[in-house]
Amino acid sequence: MLQLGTADPSTNRVIRPAAVLSDRDARAVLGWLARYDVTMGGHWAHDVSYIKRFSGPFDGASGMRGSAVLLGSIYITWEKYEVTIYRVAITDEGAAAGLTVDRLCDEVLQVVGLTLASCPRADLVLAPTPDPFRRR
């Protein structure tokens, strides 16, 4: 049964501040993911909102998942000039295989010489809170 790991930060984490890849780095990562796609003998599936790591290539009928098991997911947003990694989840199967949030992200980010720890972060500049007692 496919289940996400516990609330343990090594298996599930909201990335704060979010990790940000420049357009150039994001395109390099996505090119690498395409070369190692599950439909081409690799372990990765990706779309504009996620990057997923499987135990192996899809070997089912008509390109279906078959025996491949989901190990973890990296949730992303694709902006005009950058990709933001904002959440990562490792399944119980992924945790049993030794994956952690950092290891999963590092496996993807190594393509551009980064790790989750060294990846640039979103700038969290917040607008000042208006004074509710001040008249306009």
Backbone as JSON, one array per atom type, in Angstrom:
{
  "sequence": "MLQLGTADPSTNRVIRPAAVLSDRDARAVLGWLARYDVTMGGHWAHDVSYIKRFSGPFDGASGMRGSAVLLGSIYITWEKYEVTIYRVAITDEGAAAGLTVDRLCDEVLQVVGLTLASCPRADLVLAPTPDPFRRR",
  "N": [[0.84, -1.18, 0.0], [0.59, 2.17, -0.87], [1.86, 4.72, 0.97], [2.44, 7.88, 2.44], [5.36, 8.8, 4.26], [5.84, 9.24, 7.84], [5.39, 12.13, 10.0], [7.99, 12.77, 10.31], [10.76, 14.85, 9.82], [12.75, 13.96, 8.12], [11.47, 12.54, 6.19], [9.27, 13.94, 5.24], [8.76, 17.23, 4.3], [8.07, 20.68, 4.34], [9.6, 23.01, 2.43], [11.2, 25.67, 3.66], [12.83, 28.75, 3.83], [11.61, 28.42, 0.48], [13.42, 26.46, -1.94], [15.17, 27.66, -4.76], [15.65, 27.4, -8.2], [17.51, 28.76, -10.84], [16.48, 29.75, -14.15], [18.24, 28.66, -16.11], [19.54, 26.59, -14.63], [17.29, 25.09, -13.91], [16.36, 24.22, -16.41], [18.5, 22.59, -17.15], [18.33, 20.58, -15.18], [15.76, 19.55, -15.76], [16.22, 18.6, -18.34], [18.04, 16.55, -17.77], [16.38, 14.91, -16.2], [14.56, 14.11, -18.16], [16.18, 12.47, -19.75], [16.52, 10.35, -18.01], [14.03, 9.26, -17.62], [11.22, 7.34, -16.46], [9.93, 5.97, -18.47], [11.88, 5.5, -20.23], [13.7, 3.72, -19.25], [14.75, 4.74, -16.91], [14.55, 6.18, -13.56], [12.86, 8.28, -12.96], [10.05, 10.52, -13.05], [8.43, 13.37, -14.33], [6.73, 16.53, -14.26], [5.15, 19.73, -14.74], [4.54, 20.34, -12.12], [5.67, 18.53, -10.37], [8.36, 16.28, -9.39], [9.09, 12.97, -9.54], [10.4, 10.1, -7.92], [11.04, 6.8, -8.68], [11.24, 3.24, -7.99], [12.27, 1.9, -10.12], [12.31, 1.52, -13.73], [9.25, 2.01, -15.64], [7.59, -0.88, -16.23], [5.29, -2.1, -16.99], [2.42, -3.23, -18.91], [1.87, -1.53, -21.98], [3.42, 0.71, -21.26], [2.78, 1.27, -18.63], [2.98, 1.61, -15.01], [3.64, -0.9, -13.76], [5.87, -2.94, -12.02], [7.21, -0.91, -10.76], [7.76, 1.19, -7.96], [6.64, 4.03, -6.2], [8.93, 6.16, -4.67], [9.48, 8.7, -3.72], [8.53, 12.23, -3.78], [9.03, 15.41, -5.23], [7.78, 18.53, -4.93], [7.03, 21.17, -7.09], [6.99, 24.53, -8.4], [6.7, 26.14, -11.48], [7.93, 29.0, -12.59], [8.2, 31.95, -14.64], [10.99, 32.45, -14.98], [12.27, 30.69, -13.24], [12.45, 27.74, -11.12], [10.73, 26.6, -8.32], [11.23, 24.77, -5.42], [9.1, 23.53, -3.14], [8.01, 21.63, -1.43], [8.62, 18.35, -0.14], [8.2, 14.87, -0.2], [8.64, 11.66, 1.11], [7.9, 8.31, 0.5], [6.8, 5.48, 2.5], [8.04, 3.24, 1.44], [10.2, 4.44, 0.16], [11.57, 5.52, 2.36], [12.26, 3.13, 3.61], [14.07, 2.26, 1.75], [16.14, 3.91, 2.26], [15.97, 6.58, 1.52], [15.9, 10.1, 2.13], [14.56, 13.4, 2.67], [16.61, 15.27, 2.08], [18.47, 13.62, 0.67], [16.96, 12.82, -1.59], [16.41, 15.3, -2.86], [19.07, 16.17, -3.26], [19.97, 14.27, -5.07], [18.73, 15.06, -7.42], [19.5, 17.76, -7.66], [22.28, 17.64, -7.86], [22.97, 17.56, -10.47], [23.37, 20.14, -11.36], [25.38, 20.92, -9.73], [24.55, 21.5, -7.12], [23.2, 21.19, -3.76], [20.45, 20.46, -1.55], [20.95, 21.92, 0.72], [22.73, 23.88, -0.23], [21.37, 25.19, -2.2], [20.02, 28.14, -3.69], [17.71, 30.3, -1.96], [14.24, 31.33, -1.67], [13.39, 34.76, -1.54], [12.05, 36.14, 1.21], [10.51, 38.63, 1.53], [8.35, 40.46, 3.29], [5.37, 42.36, 3.08], [4.72, 45.34, 4.94], [2.58, 45.15, 7.8], [-0.59, 46.57, 7.81], [-1.73, 49.23, 9.96], [-4.46, 48.68, 11.88], [-5.88, 50.58, 13.27], [-5.44, 53.03, 12.26], [-6.56, 55.76, 10.4], [-7.51, 56.08, 7.0]],
  "CA": [[0.0, 0.0, 0.0], [1.36, 3.4, -0.98], [1.58, 5.71, 1.99], [3.52, 8.82, 2.71], [6.01, 8.57, 5.54], [5.32, 9.94, 9.0], [5.7, 13.56, 10.07], [9.43, 12.88, 10.49], [11.29, 15.79, 8.82], [13.62, 13.3, 7.14], [10.65, 11.94, 5.14], [8.29, 14.91, 4.72], [9.14, 18.56, 4.74], [7.79, 21.88, 3.57], [10.9, 23.67, 2.31], [11.07, 27.09, 4.0], [12.26, 29.3, 2.61], [11.65, 27.5, -0.66], [14.64, 26.41, -2.75], [14.89, 28.24, -6.07], [16.61, 27.16, -9.28], [17.43, 29.71, -11.95], [15.96, 29.18, -15.4], [19.29, 27.84, -16.72], [19.7, 25.38, -13.83], [16.05, 24.32, -14.01], [16.34, 23.55, -17.72], [19.5, 21.52, -17.1], [17.76, 19.5, -14.37], [14.66, 18.93, -16.5], [16.83, 17.83, -19.43], [18.58, 15.33, -17.16], [15.23, 14.07, -15.83], [14.02, 13.53, -19.4], [17.06, 11.37, -20.16], [16.39, 9.25, -17.06], [12.59, 9.09, -17.42], [10.8, 5.96, -16.2], [9.5, 5.34, -19.72], [13.08, 5.27, -21.04], [14.62, 2.89, -18.49], [15.26, 5.43, -15.73], [13.81, 6.12, -12.29], [12.25, 9.59, -12.72], [8.91, 11.04, -13.8], [8.3, 14.78, -13.97], [5.73, 17.36, -14.91], [5.37, 21.1, -14.31], [4.27, 20.51, -10.7], [6.32, 17.53, -9.51], [9.41, 15.36, -9.83], [8.87, 11.76, -8.76], [11.46, 9.07, -7.96], [10.5, 5.45, -8.6], [12.22, 2.19, -7.72], [12.81, 1.43, -11.39], [11.53, 1.96, -14.9], [7.9, 1.47, -15.81], [7.71, -2.12, -17.0], [3.97, -2.67, -17.18], [1.86, -3.23, -20.27], [1.62, -0.23, -22.6], [4.14, 1.78, -20.57], [2.22, 1.51, -17.3], [3.92, 1.52, -13.9], [4.11, -2.27, -13.55], [6.44, -3.23, -10.7], [7.87, 0.28, -10.21], [7.14, 1.71, -6.75], [6.97, 5.42, -5.92], [9.78, 6.31, -3.49], [9.4, 10.06, -3.19], [8.06, 13.29, -4.68], [9.46, 16.78, -5.02], [6.72, 19.38, -5.48], [7.65, 22.37, -7.63], [6.23, 25.46, -9.24], [7.51, 26.63, -12.59], [7.67, 30.39, -12.88], [8.75, 32.34, -15.94], [12.45, 32.36, -15.04], [12.84, 29.84, -12.21], [11.67, 26.65, -10.54], [10.75, 26.65, -6.86], [10.95, 23.52, -4.71], [8.44, 23.99, -1.92], [7.65, 20.53, -0.54], [9.19, 17.06, -0.52], [7.62, 13.76, 0.56], [9.21, 10.33, 0.89], [6.95, 7.26, 0.87], [7.34, 4.47, 3.42], [8.96, 2.41, 0.65], [11.4, 5.25, -0.04], [12.29, 5.56, 3.64], [12.84, 1.8, 3.81], [15.2, 2.15, 0.82], [17.18, 4.81, 2.71], [15.81, 7.95, 1.05], [15.47, 11.19, 3.0], [14.27, 14.61, 1.9], [17.86, 15.81, 1.56], [19.06, 12.72, -0.34], [16.17, 12.89, -2.82], [16.69, 16.59, -3.52], [20.47, 16.21, -3.68], [20.12, 13.43, -6.26], [18.3, 15.86, -8.56], [20.26, 19.01, -7.73], [23.69, 17.4, -8.17], [23.13, 17.77, -11.91], [23.85, 21.51, -11.54], [26.38, 21.19, -8.71], [23.94, 22.0, -5.9], [22.51, 20.31, -2.83], [19.35, 21.2, -0.95], [21.54, 22.88, 1.67], [23.43, 24.98, -0.91], [20.49, 25.78, -3.23], [19.51, 29.48, -3.34], [16.38, 30.3, -1.33], [13.31, 32.42, -2.0], [13.48, 35.96, -0.73], [10.77, 36.28, 1.9], [10.26, 40.0, 1.93], [6.92, 40.61, 3.57], [4.85, 43.73, 3.12], [4.39, 45.73, 6.31], [1.2, 44.95, 8.2], [-1.23, 47.87, 8.02], [-2.22, 49.52, 11.3], [-5.92, 48.64, 11.77], [-6.47, 51.71, 13.98], [-5.1, 54.26, 11.57], [-7.53, 56.15, 9.36], [-6.94, 56.23, 5.67]],
  "C": [[0.89, 1.24, 0.0], [0.93, 4.37, 0.09], [2.75, 6.64, 2.12], [4.07, 8.51, 4.08], [5.38, 9.41, 6.64], [5.67, 11.42, 8.94], [7.2, 13.8, 10.3], [10.01, 13.81, 9.42], [12.26, 15.15, 7.83], [12.81, 12.68, 6.01], [9.6, 12.88, 4.55], [8.67, 16.29, 5.23], [8.61, 19.61, 3.77], [9.11, 22.65, 3.58], [10.69, 25.17, 2.53], [12.41, 27.66, 4.39], [12.48, 28.34, 1.45], [12.97, 27.6, -1.41], [14.3, 26.86, -4.16], [16.02, 27.94, -7.04], [16.42, 28.22, -10.36], [16.9, 28.99, -13.18], [16.98, 28.24, -16.04], [19.47, 26.52, -15.96], [18.47, 24.48, -13.94], [15.98, 23.56, -15.33], [17.36, 22.42, -17.77], [18.97, 20.32, -16.31], [16.66, 18.79, -15.14], [15.16, 18.14, -17.7], [17.38, 16.51, -18.93], [17.45, 14.37, -16.79], [14.63, 13.4, -17.06], [14.86, 12.36, -19.88], [16.91, 10.14, -19.27], [14.93, 9.01, -16.67], [12.25, 7.61, -17.25], [10.36, 5.24, -17.46], [10.68, 5.03, -20.63], [14.14, 4.48, -20.26], [15.19, 3.53, -17.24], [14.35, 5.29, -14.52], [12.96, 7.36, -12.02], [11.05, 9.85, -13.61], [8.77, 12.5, -13.38], [7.22, 15.44, -14.81], [5.99, 18.78, -14.42], [5.15, 21.3, -12.82], [4.96, 19.5, -9.8], [7.51, 16.88, -10.22], [9.25, 14.15, -8.95], [9.98, 10.75, -9.0], [10.8, 7.72, -7.75], [11.62, 4.44, -8.37], [12.87, 1.67, -8.99], [11.96, 1.92, -12.53], [10.14, 1.35, -14.91], [8.01, 0.27, -16.73], [6.38, -2.81, -17.22], [3.54, -2.61, -18.64], [1.58, -1.81, -20.72], [2.25, 0.94, -21.85], [3.6, 2.12, -19.2], [3.27, 1.21, -16.24], [4.46, 0.11, -13.68], [4.64, -2.46, -12.14], [7.13, -2.03, -10.06], [7.06, 0.84, -9.04], [7.58, 3.15, -6.55], [7.76, 5.5, -4.62], [9.69, 7.7, -2.89], [8.98, 11.05, -4.25], [8.62, 14.62, -4.24], [8.4, 17.65, -5.69], [7.32, 20.73, -5.85], [6.6, 23.29, -8.24], [7.2, 25.98, -10.29], [7.07, 28.05, -12.88], [8.34, 30.73, -14.2], [10.25, 32.1, -16.02], [13.07, 31.45, -13.97], [11.89, 28.74, -11.79], [11.83, 26.72, -9.04], [10.38, 25.29, -6.3], [10.35, 23.92, -3.37], [8.04, 22.86, -0.96], [8.25, 19.24, -1.07], [8.57, 15.99, 0.38], [8.27, 12.45, 0.14], [8.17, 9.31, 1.33], [7.6, 6.32, 1.88], [8.34, 3.57, 2.7], [10.28, 3.14, 0.4], [12.24, 5.31, 1.23], [12.96, 4.22, 3.92], [14.06, 1.58, 2.91], [16.33, 3.14, 1.17], [17.07, 6.25, 2.21], [15.4, 8.88, 2.18], [15.14, 12.37, 2.1], [15.55, 15.15, 1.27], [18.46, 14.93, 0.47], [18.3, 12.78, -1.65], [16.45, 14.18, -3.58], [18.11, 16.64, -4.05], [20.7, 15.39, -4.94], [19.74, 14.2, -7.52], [19.21, 17.08, -8.74], [21.73, 18.83, -8.07], [23.99, 17.64, -9.65], [23.71, 19.16, -12.2], [24.81, 21.91, -10.43], [25.83, 21.75, -7.41], [23.49, 20.87, -5.0], [21.33, 21.11, -2.28], [19.9, 22.26, 0.01], [22.18, 24.08, 0.97], [22.56, 25.69, -1.95], [20.03, 27.17, -2.78], [18.08, 29.38, -2.83], [15.56, 31.5, -1.75], [13.51, 33.57, -1.03], [12.11, 36.2, -0.1], [10.57, 37.69, 2.43], [8.75, 40.16, 2.09], [6.54, 42.08, 3.59], [4.53, 44.08, 4.56], [2.9, 45.54, 6.58], [0.56, 46.32, 8.45], [-1.74, 48.01, 9.45], [-3.75, 49.59, 11.21], [-6.6, 49.84, 12.42], [-6.17, 53.06, 13.31], [-6.11, 54.54, 10.47], [-6.81, 56.33, 8.05], [-7.05, 57.61, 5.16]]
}
